[in-house]
Amino acid sequence: MRIGSASAHDELEVSLIPLIDVVLTLIIFFVVTTTFQDRSALKIDLPEAAGQPAETPKDPLVVVVDGEGRYFVGGGEVLKRDVRSLREAIGQVAGDDKNRAVILRADARTPHQAVVTAMDAIGQLGFSRLSIATVPAPDGGG
């Protein structure tokens, strides 16, 4: 009596088609649900000033405050809007270089408190070279 001898000669076959279907479905799902954000498209309207433009310092640290009071340091958004979080973000980007020039680019519609908070965080870290970015005032304007 030979039990199981017929199954010894059967070859096992692994079908890859269901695996490929699942992988393609996952790829399509992730492509459709991914949101593409372009951080460089952050548009702010700088306030106007009538003074002479200053020379742009070499390799400045740029802190951006948009019209809603959100902070961006080194291209990344600071998730919380308090002084401590902003100070930590600036410290991580700037490192130990306290002589580095800092440019504060605040939207003209930014709440005044957001600008003061940014200046406070920059001052607490020991930076002394702070510039506020503006655009030239139109000629002939009142």
FENFENSUL-V205426 format. One record per helix or strand. SS is the DSSP state (h for helix, s for strand). FROM is the first residue (numbers start at 0). LEN is the number of residues. If there is no record, write none. Layout:
{{SS/FROM/LEN} {SS/FROM/LEN}}
This chain:
{{h/4/4} {h/16/17} {h/38/3} {s/45/1} {s/47/2} {s/60/5} {s/70/3} {s/75/3} {h/82/12} {s/101/6} {h/111/13} {s/129/3} {s/134/2}}
